Amino acid sequence: MSTFCETPEEVTINGVERGDFGVHFDANVPGSSGCVVLRTAVGWQAFEKDMKALLTSGVNQIPLLVSYSR
């Protein structure tokens, strides 16, 4: 098993600079171009609540391990 770690590259979208990796609600056509998508409104709302609580408590980074299977 190998481990690979990479920081997302910075991109500018609508004048805002951010990483090119995202987590978002999958409101349109199912699927993603590399982002993590949440497919239900309930799941998205719970994720937003959890992220706001972490930010409020001072957490500004979350380790993420992504594993793909075939």
CHARMM internal coordinates of N, CA and C (Angstrom, degrees):
IC EDIT
DIST 1 N 1 CA 1.4436
DIST 1 CA 1 C 1.5204
ANGL 1 N 1 CA 1 C 109.21
DIST 1 C 2 N 1.3232
ANGL 1 CA 1 C 2 N 116.49
DIHE 1 N 1 CA 1 C 2 N 133.69
DIST 2 N 2 CA 1.4582
ANGL 1 C 2 N 2 CA 119.74
DIHE 1 CA 1 C 2 N 2 CA 178.75
DIST 2 CA 2 C 1.5221
ANGL 2 N 2 CA 2 C 109.26
DIHE 1 C 2 N 2 CA 2 C -114.67
DIST 2 C 3 N 1.3109
ANGL 2 CA 2 C 3 N 115.21
DIHE 2 N 2 CA 2 C 3 N 156.38
DIST 3 N 3 CA 1.4613
ANGL 2 C 3 N 3 CA 121.54
DIHE 2 CA 2 C 3 N 3 CA 178.66
DIST 3 CA 3 C 1.5099
ANGL 3 N 3 CA 3 C 108.46
DIHE 2 C 3 N 3 CA 3 C -117.40
DIST 3 C 4 N 1.3002
ANGL 3 CA 3 C 4 N 116.80
DIHE 3 N 3 CA 3 C 4 N 135.09
DIST 4 N 4 CA 1.4513
ANGL 3 C 4 N 4 CA 122.42
DIHE 3 CA 3 C 4 N 4 CA 179.77
DIST 4 CA 4 C 1.5155
ANGL 4 N 4 CA 4 C 107.68
DIHE 3 C 4 N 4 CA 4 C -131.06
DIST 4 C 5 N 1.3070
ANGL 4 CA 4 C 5 N 117.00
DIHE 4 N 4 CA 4 C 5 N 128.14
DIST 5 N 5 CA 1.4607
ANGL 4 C 5 N 5 CA 120.58
DIHE 4 CA 4 C 5 N 5 CA -179.18
DIST 5 CA 5 C 1.5171
ANGL 5 N 5 CA 5 C 108.86
DIHE 4 C 5 N 5 CA 5 C -128.09
DIST 5 C 6 N 1.3130
ANGL 5 CA 5 C 6 N 115.90
DIHE 5 N 5 CA 5 C 6 N 130.59
DIST 6 N 6 CA 1.4556
ANGL 5 C 6 N 6 CA 120.04
DIHE 5 CA 5 C 6 N 6 CA 179.46
DIST 6 CA 6 C 1.5186
ANGL 6 N 6 CA 6 C 109.34
DIHE 5 C 6 N 6 CA 6 C -143.58
DIST 6 C 7 N 1.3010
ANGL 6 CA 6 C 7 N 116.35
DIHE 6 N 6 CA 6 C 7 N 141.14
DIST 7 N 7 CA 1.4573
ANGL 6 C 7 N 7 CA 121.59
DIHE 6 CA 6 C 7 N 7 CA 175.94
DIST 7 CA 7 C 1.5229
ANGL 7 N 7 CA 7 C 107.97
DIHE 6 C 7 N 7 CA 7 C -86.41
DIST 7 C 8 N 1.3461
ANGL 7 CA 7 C 8 N 117.78
DIHE 7 N 7 CA 7 C 8 N 134.41
DIST 8 N 8 CA 1.4671
ANGL 7 C 8 N 8 CA 118.99
DIHE 7 CA 7 C 8 N 8 CA 177.72
DIST 8 CA 8 C 1.5234
ANGL 8 N 8 CA 8 C 111.16
DIHE 7 C 8 N 8 CA 8 C -57.94
DIST 8 C 9 N 1.3146
ANGL 8 CA 8 C 9 N 115.77
DIHE 8 N 8 CA 8 C 9 N 146.38
DIST 9 N 9 CA 1.4571
ANGL 8 C 9 N 9 CA 120.27
DIHE 8 CA 8 C 9 N 9 CA 177.71
DIST 9 CA 9 C 1.5137
ANGL 9 N 9 CA 9 C 110.07
DIHE 8 C 9 N 9 CA 9 C -76.29
DIST 9 C 10 N 1.3112
ANGL 9 CA 9 C 10 N 116.68
DIHE 9 N 9 CA 9 C 10 N 151.90
DIST 10 N 10 CA 1.4564
ANGL 9 C 10 N 10 CA 121.60
DIHE 9 CA 9 C 10 N 10 CA 179.03
DIST 10 CA 10 C 1.5238
ANGL 10 N 10 CA 10 C 109.93
DIHE 9 C 10 N 10 CA 10 C -81.47
DIST 10 C 11 N 1.3216
ANGL 10 CA 10 C 11 N 116.33
DIHE 10 N 10 CA 10 C 11 N 138.30
DIST 11 N 11 CA 1.4575
ANGL 10 C 11 N 11 CA 123.15
DIHE 10 CA 10 C 11 N 11 CA 175.43
DIST 11 CA 11 C 1.5234
ANGL 11 N 11 CA 11 C 108.05
DIHE 10 C 11 N 11 CA 11 C -133.05
DIST 11 C 12 N 1.3339
ANGL 11 CA 11 C 12 N 116.94
DIHE 11 N 11 CA 11 C 12 N 156.28
DIST 12 N 12 CA 1.4539
ANGL 11 C 12 N 12 CA 121.58
DIHE 11 CA 11 C 12 N 12 CA 176.19
DIST 12 CA 12 C 1.5225
ANGL 12 N 12 CA 12 C 108.40
DIHE 11 C 12 N 12 CA 12 C -112.55
DIST 12 C 13 N 1.3385
ANGL 12 CA 12 C 13 N 116.13
DIHE 12 N 12 CA 12 C 13 N 121.01
DIST 13 N 13 CA 1.4572
ANGL 12 C 13 N 13 CA 122.31
DIHE 12 CA 12 C 13 N 13 CA -179.88
DIST 13 CA 13 C 1.5205
ANGL 13 N 13 CA 13 C 108.04
DIHE 12 C 13 N 13 CA 13 C -126.56
DIST 13 C 14 N 1.3290
ANGL 13 CA 13 C 14 N 115.93
DIHE 13 N 13 CA 13 C 14 N 121.48
DIST 14 N 14 CA 1.4638
ANGL 13 C 14 N 14 CA 121.40
DIHE 13 CA 13 C 14 N 14 CA -178.19
DIST 14 CA 14 C 1.5258
ANGL 14 N 14 CA 14 C 112.01
DIHE 13 C 14 N 14 CA 14 C 53.00
DIST 14 C 15 N 1.3259
ANGL 14 CA 14 C 15 N 116.13
DIHE 14 N 14 CA 14 C 15 N 38.70
DIST 15 N 15 CA 1.4532
ANGL 14 C 15 N 15 CA 121.55
DIHE 14 CA 14 C 15 N 15 CA 177.27
DIST 15 CA 15 C 1.5162
ANGL 15 N 15 CA 15 C 115.25
DIHE 14 C 15 N 15 CA 15 C 80.36
DIST 15 C 16 N 1.3326
ANGL 15 CA 15 C 16 N 117.74
DIHE 15 N 15 CA 15 C 16 N 2.76
DIST 16 N 16 CA 1.4614
ANGL 15 C 16 N 16 CA 122.11
DIHE 15 CA 15 C 16 N 16 CA -179.52
DIST 16 CA 16 C 1.5176
ANGL 16 N 16 CA 16 C 109.04
DIHE 15 C 16 N 16 CA 16 C -110.71
DIST 16 C 17 N 1.3393
ANGL 16 CA 16 C 17 N 116.87
DIHE 16 N 16 CA 16 C 17 N 127.46
DIST 17 N 17 CA 1.4574
ANGL 16 C 17 N 17 CA 121.53
DIHE 16 CA 16 C 17 N 17 CA 179.24
DIST 17 CA 17 C 1.5264
ANGL 17 N 17 CA 17 C 108.99
DIHE 16 C 17 N 17 CA 17 C -90.18
DIST 17 C 18 N 1.3392
ANGL 17 CA 17 C 18 N 116.19
DIHE 17 N 17 CA 17 C 18 N 131.22
DIST 18 N 18 CA 1.4616
ANGL 17 C 18 N 18 CA 121.51
DIHE 17 CA 17 C 18 N 18 CA -179.80
DIST 18 CA 18 C 1.5144
ANGL 18 N 18 CA 18 C 109.14
DIHE 17 C 18 N 18 CA 18 C -154.89
DIST 18 C 19 N 1.3263
ANGL 18 CA 18 C 19 N 116.99
DIHE 18 N 18 CA 18 C 19 N 172.32
DIST 19 N 19 CA 1.4560
ANGL 18 C 19 N 19 CA 121.79
DIHE 18 CA 18 C 19 N 19 CA 174.81
DIST 19 CA 19 C 1.5232
ANGL 19 N 19 CA 19 C 109.70
DIHE 18 C 19 N 19 CA 19 C -71.54
DIST 19 C 20 N 1.3284
ANGL 19 CA 19 C 20 N 116.96
DIHE 19 N 19 CA 19 C 20 N 154.43
DIST 20 N 20 CA 1.4698
ANGL 19 C 20 N 20 CA 120.66
DIHE 19 CA 19 C 20 N 20 CA -177.09
DIST 20 CA 20 C 1.5264
ANGL 20 N 20 CA 20 C 113.00
DIHE 19 C 20 N 20 CA 20 C -85.86
DIST 20 C 21 N 1.3156
ANGL 20 CA 20 C 21 N 117.90
DIHE 20 N 20 CA 20 C 21 N 5.51
DIST 21 N 21 CA 1.4584
ANGL 20 C 21 N 21 CA 122.68
DIHE 20 CA 20 C 21 N 21 CA 177.47
DIST 21 CA 21 C 1.5194
ANGL 21 N 21 CA 21 C 108.32
DIHE 20 C 21 N 21 CA 21 C -107.58
DIST 21 C 22 N 1.3163
ANGL 21 CA 21 C 22 N 117.81
DIHE 21 N 21 CA 21 C 22 N 138.63
DIST 22 N 22 CA 1.4516
ANGL 21 C 22 N 22 CA 118.83
DIHE 21 CA 21 C 22 N 22 CA -178.11
DIST 22 CA 22 C 1.5162
ANGL 22 N 22 CA 22 C 113.66
DIHE 21 C 22 N 22 CA 22 C -143.33
DIST 22 C 23 N 1.3229
ANGL 22 CA 22 C 23 N 113.85
DIHE 22 N 22 CA 22 C 23 N 165.79
DIST 23 N 23 CA 1.4551
ANGL 22 C 23 N 23 CA 123.04
DIHE 22 CA 22 C 23 N 23 CA 171.37
DIST 23 CA 23 C 1.5154
ANGL 23 N 23 CA 23 C 104.53
DIHE 22 C 23 N 23 CA 23 C -123.44
DIST 23 C 24 N 1.3350
ANGL 23 CA 23 C 24 N 116.83
DIHE 23 N 23 CA 23 C 24 N 125.66
DIST 24 N 24 CA 1.4587
ANGL 23 C 24 N 24 CA 118.45
DIHE 23 CA 23 C 24 N 24 CA -177.37
DIST 24 CA 24 C 1.5153
ANGL 24 N 24 CA 24 C 111.77
DIHE 23 C 24 N 24 CA 24 C -150.51
DIST 24 C 25 N 1.3321
ANGL 24 CA 24 C 25 N 114.78
DIHE 24 N 24 CA 24 C 25 N 165.56
DIST 25 N 25 CA 1.4570
ANGL 24 C 25 N 25 CA 122.46
DIHE 24 CA 24 C 25 N 25 CA 175.98
DIST 25 CA 25 C 1.5263
ANGL 25 N 25 CA 25 C 107.43
DIHE 24 C 25 N 25 CA 25 C -74.40
DIST 25 C 26 N 1.3135
ANGL 25 CA 25 C 26 N 117.29
DIHE 25 N 25 CA 25 C 26 N 132.69
DIST 26 N 26 CA 1.4642
ANGL 25 C 26 N 26 CA 122.16
DIHE 25 CA 25 C 26 N 26 CA -178.10
DIST 26 CA 26 C 1.5264
ANGL 26 N 26 CA 26 C 108.89
DIHE 25 C 26 N 26 CA 26 C -88.85
DIST 26 C 27 N 1.3308
ANGL 26 CA 26 C 27 N 115.24
DIHE 26 N 26 CA 26 C 27 N 78.74
DIST 27 N 27 CA 1.4648
ANGL 26 C 27 N 27 CA 120.76
DIHE 26 CA 26 C 27 N 27 CA -172.54
DIST 27 CA 27 C 1.5215
ANGL 27 N 27 CA 27 C 113.65
DIHE 26 C 27 N 27 CA 27 C -86.77
DIST 27 C 28 N 1.3104
ANGL 27 CA 27 C 28 N 118.66
DIHE 27 N 27 CA 27 C 28 N -14.10
DIST 28 N 28 CA 1.4661
ANGL 27 C 28 N 28 CA 121.24
DIHE 27 CA 27 C 28 N 28 CA -175.39
DIST 28 CA 28 C 1.5239
ANGL 28 N 28 CA 28 C 110.41
DIHE 27 C 28 N 28 CA 28 C -110.22
DIST 28 C 29 N 1.2954
ANGL 28 CA 28 C 29 N 116.02
DIHE 28 N 28 CA 28 C 29 N -133.78
DIST 29 N 29 CA 1.4617
ANGL 28 C 29 N 29 CA 121.96
DIHE 28 CA 28 C 29 N 29 CA 178.05
DIST 29 CA 29 C 1.5259
ANGL 29 N 29 CA 29 C 108.26
DIHE 28 C 29 N 29 CA 29 C -63.66
DIST 29 C 30 N 1.3434
ANGL 29 CA 29 C 30 N 118.57
DIHE 29 N 29 CA 29 C 30 N 132.06
DIST 30 N 30 CA 1.4664
ANGL 29 C 30 N 30 CA 119.84
DIHE 29 CA 29 C 30 N 30 CA 179.60
DIST 30 CA 30 C 1.5268
ANGL 30 N 30 CA 30 C 111.66
DIHE 29 C 30 N 30 CA 30 C -56.30
DIST 30 C 31 N 1.3110
ANGL 30 CA 30 C 31 N 114.69
DIHE 30 N 30 CA 30 C 31 N 137.59
DIST 31 N 31 CA 1.4589
ANGL 30 C 31 N 31 CA 120.26
DIHE 30 CA 30 C 31 N 31 CA 177.00
DIST 31 CA 31 C 1.5049
ANGL 31 N 31 CA 31 C 112.46
DIHE 30 C 31 N 31 CA 31 C 121.48
DIST 31 C 32 N 1.3087
ANGL 31 CA 31 C 32 N 114.58
DIHE 31 N 31 CA 31 C 32 N 179.00
DIST 32 N 32 CA 1.4526
ANGL 31 C 32 N 32 CA 120.87
DIHE 31 CA 31 C 32 N 32 CA -175.50
DIST 32 CA 32 C 1.5167
ANGL 32 N 32 CA 32 C 109.67
DIHE 31 C 32 N 32 CA 32 C -154.16
DIST 32 C 33 N 1.2977
ANGL 32 CA 32 C 33 N 115.33
DIHE 32 N 32 CA 32 C 33 N 157.77
DIST 33 N 33 CA 1.4730
ANGL 32 C 33 N 33 CA 120.65
DIHE 32 CA 32 C 33 N 33 CA 174.56
DIST 33 CA 33 C 1.5131
ANGL 33 N 33 CA 33 C 109.33
DIHE 32 C 33 N 33 CA 33 C -100.66
DIST 33 C 34 N 1.3083
ANGL 33 CA 33 C 34 N 117.07
DIHE 33 N 33 CA 33 C 34 N 48.71
DIST 34 N 34 CA 1.4574
ANGL 33 C 34 N 34 CA 121.08
DIHE 33 CA 33 C 34 N 34 CA 176.78
DIST 34 CA 34 C 1.5118
ANGL 34 N 34 CA 34 C 114.27
DIHE 33 C 34 N 34 CA 34 C 108.14
DIST 34 C 35 N 1.3109
ANGL 34 CA 34 C 35 N 118.25
DIHE 34 N 34 CA 34 C 35 N -13.25
DIST 35 N 35 CA 1.4605
ANGL 34 C 35 N 35 CA 120.94
DIHE 34 CA 34 C 35 N 35 CA 177.99
DIST 35 CA 35 C 1.5308
ANGL 35 N 35 CA 35 C 109.89
DIHE 34 C 35 N 35 CA 35 C -81.89
DIST 35 C 36 N 1.3116
ANGL 35 CA 35 C 36 N 115.78
DIHE 35 N 35 CA 35 C 36 N 164.74
DIST 36 N 36 CA 1.4541
ANGL 35 C 36 N 36 CA 121.72
DIHE 35 CA 35 C 36 N 36 CA 170.40
DIST 36 CA 36 C 1.5200
ANGL 36 N 36 CA 36 C 106.47
DIHE 35 C 36 N 36 CA 36 C -89.08
DIST 36 C 37 N 1.3262
ANGL 36 CA 36 C 37 N 117.71
DIHE 36 N 36 CA 36 C 37 N 127.84
DIST 37 N 37 CA 1.4620
ANGL 36 C 37 N 37 CA 120.42
DIHE 36 CA 36 C 37 N 37 CA -179.27
DIST 37 CA 37 C 1.5251
ANGL 37 N 37 CA 37 C 109.69
DIHE 36 C 37 N 37 CA 37 C -116.87
DIST 37 C 38 N 1.3226
ANGL 37 CA 37 C 38 N 114.74
DIHE 37 N 37 CA 37 C 38 N 143.95
DIST 38 N 38 CA 1.4561
ANGL 37 C 38 N 38 CA 122.08
DIHE 37 CA 37 C 38 N 38 CA 173.81
DIST 38 CA 38 C 1.5157
ANGL 38 N 38 CA 38 C 106.49
DIHE 37 C 38 N 38 CA 38 C -107.65
DIST 38 C 39 N 1.3363
ANGL 38 CA 38 C 39 N 116.85
DIHE 38 N 38 CA 38 C 39 N 128.66
DIST 39 N 39 CA 1.4630
ANGL 38 C 39 N 39 CA 120.69
DIHE 38 CA 38 C 39 N 39 CA -168.32
DIST 39 CA 39 C 1.5248
ANGL 39 N 39 CA 39 C 115.25
DIHE 38 C 39 N 39 CA 39 C -94.40
DIST 39 C 40 N 1.3255
ANGL 39 CA 39 C 40 N 118.51
DIHE 39 N 39 CA 39 C 40 N -8.08
DIST 40 N 40 CA 1.4613
ANGL 39 C 40 N 40 CA 118.83
DIHE 39 CA 39 C 40 N 40 CA 179.05
DIST 40 CA 40 C 1.5200
ANGL 40 N 40 CA 40 C 110.17
DIHE 39 C 40 N 40 CA 40 C -122.22
DIST 40 C 41 N 1.3207
ANGL 40 CA 40 C 41 N 115.83
DIHE 40 N 40 CA 40 C 41 N 149.45
DIST 41 N 41 CA 1.4674
ANGL 40 C 41 N 41 CA 120.40
DIHE 40 CA 40 C 41 N 41 CA 178.77
DIST 41 CA 41 C 1.5330
ANGL 41 N 41 CA 41 C 110.18
DIHE 40 C 41 N 41 CA 41 C -62.74
DIST 41 C 42 N 1.3200
ANGL 41 CA 41 C 42 N 117.05
DIHE 41 N 41 CA 41 C 42 N -38.47
DIST 42 N 42 CA 1.4701
ANGL 41 C 42 N 42 CA 120.85
DIHE 41 CA 41 C 42 N 42 CA 179.66
DIST 42 CA 42 C 1.5344
ANGL 42 N 42 CA 42 C 110.18
DIHE 41 C 42 N 42 CA 42 C -62.83
DIST 42 C 43 N 1.3320
ANGL 42 CA 42 C 43 N 116.89
DIHE 42 N 42 CA 42 C 43 N -44.93
DIST 43 N 43 CA 1.4586
ANGL 42 C 43 N 43 CA 121.01
DIHE 42 CA 42 C 43 N 43 CA 177.87
DIST 43 CA 43 C 1.5181
ANGL 43 N 43 CA 43 C 112.11
DIHE 42 C 43 N 43 CA 43 C -62.56
DIST 43 C 44 N 1.3392
ANGL 43 CA 43 C 44 N 116.69
DIHE 43 N 43 CA 43 C 44 N -42.05
DIST 44 N 44 CA 1.4613
ANGL 43 C 44 N 44 CA 121.09
DIHE 43 CA 43 C 44 N 44 CA 179.71
DIST 44 CA 44 C 1.5230
ANGL 44 N 44 CA 44 C 110.79
DIHE 43 C 44 N 44 CA 44 C -65.05
DIST 44 C 45 N 1.3277
ANGL 44 CA 44 C 45 N 117.42
DIHE 44 N 44 CA 44 C 45 N -43.40
DIST 45 N 45 CA 1.4673
ANGL 44 C 45 N 45 CA 121.09
DIHE 44 CA 44 C 45 N 45 CA -179.78
DIST 45 CA 45 C 1.5320
ANGL 45 N 45 CA 45 C 110.97
DIHE 44 C 45 N 45 CA 45 C -63.97
DIST 45 C 46 N 1.3287
ANGL 45 CA 45 C 46 N 117.41
DIHE 45 N 45 CA 45 C 46 N -39.22
DIST 46 N 46 CA 1.4624
ANGL 45 C 46 N 46 CA 121.00
DIHE 45 CA 45 C 46 N 46 CA 177.44
DIST 46 CA 46 C 1.5230
ANGL 46 N 46 CA 46 C 110.66
DIHE 45 C 46 N 46 CA 46 C -65.57
DIST 46 C 47 N 1.3315
ANGL 46 CA 46 C 47 N 116.50
DIHE 46 N 46 CA 46 C 47 N -41.03
DIST 47 N 47 CA 1.4739
ANGL 46 C 47 N 47 CA 121.01
DIHE 46 CA 46 C 47 N 47 CA 178.12
DIST 47 CA 47 C 1.5272
ANGL 47 N 47 CA 47 C 110.57
DIHE 46 C 47 N 47 CA 47 C -62.13
DIST 47 C 48 N 1.3363
ANGL 47 CA 47 C 48 N 116.63
DIHE 47 N 47 CA 47 C 48 N -46.42
DIST 48 N 48 CA 1.4684
ANGL 47 C 48 N 48 CA 120.27
DIHE 47 CA 47 C 48 N 48 CA 178.54
DIST 48 CA 48 C 1.5292
ANGL 48 N 48 CA 48 C 111.25
DIHE 47 C 48 N 48 CA 48 C -59.33
DIST 48 C 49 N 1.3137
ANGL 48 CA 48 C 49 N 116.76
DIHE 48 N 48 CA 48 C 49 N -43.81
DIST 49 N 49 CA 1.4646
ANGL 48 C 49 N 49 CA 121.02
DIHE 48 CA 48 C 49 N 49 CA 179.88
DIST 49 CA 49 C 1.5286
ANGL 49 N 49 CA 49 C 110.46
DIHE 48 C 49 N 49 CA 49 C -61.44
DIST 49 C 50 N 1.3283
ANGL 49 CA 49 C 50 N 116.85
DIHE 49 N 49 CA 49 C 50 N -45.35
DIST 50 N 50 CA 1.4655
ANGL 49 C 50 N 50 CA 121.09
DIHE 49 CA 49 C 50 N 50 CA 179.46
DIST 50 CA 50 C 1.5237
ANGL 50 N 50 CA 50 C 111.58
DIHE 49 C 50 N 50 CA 50 C -63.35
DIST 50 C 51 N 1.3332
ANGL 50 CA 50 C 51 N 117.27
DIHE 50 N 50 CA 50 C 51 N -42.87
DIST 51 N 51 CA 1.4707
ANGL 50 C 51 N 51 CA 120.60
DIHE 50 CA 50 C 51 N 51 CA -179.15
DIST 51 CA 51 C 1.5303
ANGL 51 N 51 CA 51 C 111.10
DIHE 50 C 51 N 51 CA 51 C -65.85
DIST 51 C 52 N 1.3233
ANGL 51 CA 51 C 52 N 117.57
DIHE 51 N 51 CA 51 C 52 N -39.96
DIST 52 N 52 CA 1.4760
ANGL 51 C 52 N 52 CA 120.80
DIHE 51 CA 51 C 52 N 52 CA 177.64
DIST 52 CA 52 C 1.5206
ANGL 52 N 52 CA 52 C 110.75
DIHE 51 C 52 N 52 CA 52 C -64.26
DIST 52 C 53 N 1.3334
ANGL 52 CA 52 C 53 N 117.11
DIHE 52 N 52 CA 52 C 53 N -39.94
DIST 53 N 53 CA 1.4667
ANGL 52 C 53 N 53 CA 120.78
DIHE 52 CA 52 C 53 N 53 CA 178.47
DIST 53 CA 53 C 1.5274
ANGL 53 N 53 CA 53 C 110.80
DIHE 52 C 53 N 53 CA 53 C -64.33
DIST 53 C 54 N 1.3312
ANGL 53 CA 53 C 54 N 116.96
DIHE 53 N 53 CA 53 C 54 N -41.61
DIST 54 N 54 CA 1.4694
ANGL 53 C 54 N 54 CA 120.03
DIHE 53 CA 53 C 54 N 54 CA 177.83
DIST 54 CA 54 C 1.5188
ANGL 54 N 54 CA 54 C 111.29
DIHE 53 C 54 N 54 CA 54 C -63.84
DIST 54 C 55 N 1.3247
ANGL 54 CA 54 C 55 N 117.07
DIHE 54 N 54 CA 54 C 55 N -44.78
DIST 55 N 55 CA 1.4663
ANGL 54 C 55 N 55 CA 121.06
DIHE 54 CA 54 C 55 N 55 CA 179.29
DIST 55 CA 55 C 1.5234
ANGL 55 N 55 CA 55 C 110.85
DIHE 54 C 55 N 55 CA 55 C -61.35
DIST 55 C 56 N 1.3183
ANGL 55 CA 55 C 56 N 116.89
DIHE 55 N 55 CA 55 C 56 N -43.53
DIST 56 N 56 CA 1.4627
ANGL 55 C 56 N 56 CA 121.54
DIHE 55 CA 55 C 56 N 56 CA 179.18
DIST 56 CA 56 C 1.5248
ANGL 56 N 56 CA 56 C 111.40
DIHE 55 C 56 N 56 CA 56 C -62.04
DIST 56 C 57 N 1.3226
ANGL 56 CA 56 C 57 N 116.76
DIHE 56 N 56 CA 56 C 57 N -33.26
DIST 57 N 57 CA 1.4618
ANGL 56 C 57 N 57 CA 120.31
DIHE 56 CA 56 C 57 N 57 CA -179.82
DIST 57 CA 57 C 1.5295
ANGL 57 N 57 CA 57 C 112.89
DIHE 56 C 57 N 57 CA 57 C -83.41
DIST 57 C 58 N 1.3314
ANGL 57 CA 57 C 58 N 117.41
DIHE 57 N 57 CA 57 C 58 N 0.97
DIST 58 N 58 CA 1.4663
ANGL 57 C 58 N 58 CA 120.66
DIHE 57 CA 57 C 58 N 58 CA 175.34
DIST 58 CA 58 C 1.5182
ANGL 58 N 58 CA 58 C 115.22
DIHE 57 C 58 N 58 CA 58 C 100.15
DIST 58 C 59 N 1.3129
ANGL 58 CA 58 C 59 N 118.58
DIHE 58 N 58 CA 58 C 59 N 0.47
DIST 59 N 59 CA 1.4702
ANGL 58 C 59 N 59 CA 121.17
DIHE 58 CA 58 C 59 N 59 CA 178.67
DIST 59 CA 59 C 1.5198
ANGL 59 N 59 CA 59 C 108.16
DIHE 58 C 59 N 59 CA 59 C -77.60
DIST 59 C 60 N 1.3415
ANGL 59 CA 59 C 60 N 117.39
DIHE 59 N 59 CA 59 C 60 N 126.03
DIST 60 N 60 CA 1.4637
ANGL 59 C 60 N 60 CA 119.75
DIHE 59 CA 59 C 60 N 60 CA 179.01
DIST 60 CA 60 C 1.5221
ANGL 60 N 60 CA 60 C 113.23
DIHE 59 C 60 N 60 CA 60 C -124.86
DIST 60 C 61 N 1.3403
ANGL 60 CA 60 C 61 N 116.82
DIHE 60 N 60 CA 60 C 61 N 2.76
DIST 61 N 61 CA 1.4608
ANGL 60 C 61 N 61 CA 121.21
DIHE 60 CA 60 C 61 N 61 CA 173.92
DIST 61 CA 61 C 1.5201
ANGL 61 N 61 CA 61 C 108.54
DIHE 60 C 61 N 61 CA 61 C -143.93
DIST 61 C 62 N 1.3436
ANGL 61 CA 61 C 62 N 115.71
DIHE 61 N 61 CA 61 C 62 N 141.75
DIST 62 N 62 CA 1.4532
ANGL 61 C 62 N 62 CA 121.10
DIHE 61 CA 61 C 62 N 62 CA 177.90
DIST 62 CA 62 C 1.5235
ANGL 62 N 62 CA 62 C 107.61
DIHE 61 C 62 N 62 CA 62 C -131.24
DIST 62 C 63 N 1.3377
ANGL 62 CA 62 C 63 N 117.76
DIHE 62 N 62 CA 62 C 63 N 118.89
DIST 63 N 63 CA 1.4629
ANGL 62 C 63 N 63 CA 119.39
DIHE 62 CA 62 C 63 N 63 CA 176.76
DIST 63 CA 63 C 1.5320
ANGL 63 N 63 CA 63 C 109.99
DIHE 62 C 63 N 63 CA 63 C -61.50
DIST 63 C 64 N 1.3090
ANGL 63 CA 63 C 64 N 116.65
DIHE 63 N 63 CA 63 C 64 N 141.49
DIST 64 N 64 CA 1.4564
ANGL 63 C 64 N 64 CA 121.54
DIHE 63 CA 63 C 64 N 64 CA -178.39
DIST 64 CA 64 C 1.5204
ANGL 64 N 64 CA 64 C 109.28
DIHE 63 C 64 N 64 CA 64 C -133.46
DIST 64 C 65 N 1.3133
ANGL 64 CA 64 C 65 N 116.30
DIHE 64 N 64 CA 64 C 65 N 128.15
DIST 65 N 65 CA 1.4497
ANGL 64 C 65 N 65 CA 122.35
DIHE 64 CA 64 C 65 N 65 CA 174.38
DIST 65 CA 65 C 1.5043
ANGL 65 N 65 CA 65 C 107.89
DIHE 64 C 65 N 65 CA 65 C -114.52
DIST 65 C 66 N 1.3041
ANGL 65 CA 65 C 66 N 117.22
DIHE 65 N 65 CA 65 C 66 N 121.42
DIST 66 N 66 CA 1.4585
ANGL 65 C 66 N 66 CA 122.05
DIHE 65 CA 65 C 66 N 66 CA 178.79
DIST 66 CA 66 C 1.5135
ANGL 66 N 66 CA 66 C 107.49
DIHE 65 C 66 N 66 CA 66 C -110.63
DIST 66 C 67 N 1.3195
ANGL 66 CA 66 C 67 N 116.33
DIHE 66 N 66 CA 66 C 67 N 128.05
DIST 67 N 67 CA 1.4484
ANGL 66 C 67 N 67 CA 121.58
DIHE 66 CA 66 C 67 N 67 CA 179.60
DIST 67 CA 67 C 1.5178
ANGL 67 N 67 CA 67 C 109.02
DIHE 66 C 67 N 67 CA 67 C -124.73
DIST 67 C 68 N 1.3152
ANGL 67 CA 67 C 68 N 117.53
DIHE 67 N 67 CA 67 C 68 N 127.17
DIST 68 N 68 CA 1.4574
ANGL 67 C 68 N 68 CA 122.71
DIHE 67 CA 67 C 68 N 68 CA -179.66
DIST 68 CA 68 C 1.5162
ANGL 68 N 68 CA 68 C 109.02
DIHE 67 C 68 N 68 CA 68 C -105.92
DIST 68 C 69 N 1.3157
ANGL 68 CA 68 C 69 N 115.67
DIHE 68 N 68 CA 68 C 69 N 142.95
DIST 69 N 69 CA 1.4623
ANGL 68 C 69 N 69 CA 119.56
DIHE 68 CA 68 C 69 N 69 CA 174.61
DIST 69 CA 69 C 1.5256
ANGL 69 N 69 CA 69 C 108.30
DIHE 68 C 69 N 69 CA 69 C -127.92
DIST 69 C 70 N 1.2945
ANGL 69 CA 69 C 70 N 115.66
DIHE 69 N 69 CA 69 C 70 N 160.02
DIST 70 N 70 CA 1.4729
ANGL 69 C 70 N 70 CA 120.09
DIHE 69 CA 69 C 70 N 70 CA -178.25
DIST 70 CA 70 C 1.4897
ANGL 70 N 70 CA 70 C 110.56
DIHE 69 C 70 N 70 CA 70 C -103.26
END
COOR INIT
IC SEED 1 N 1 CA 1 C
IC BUILD
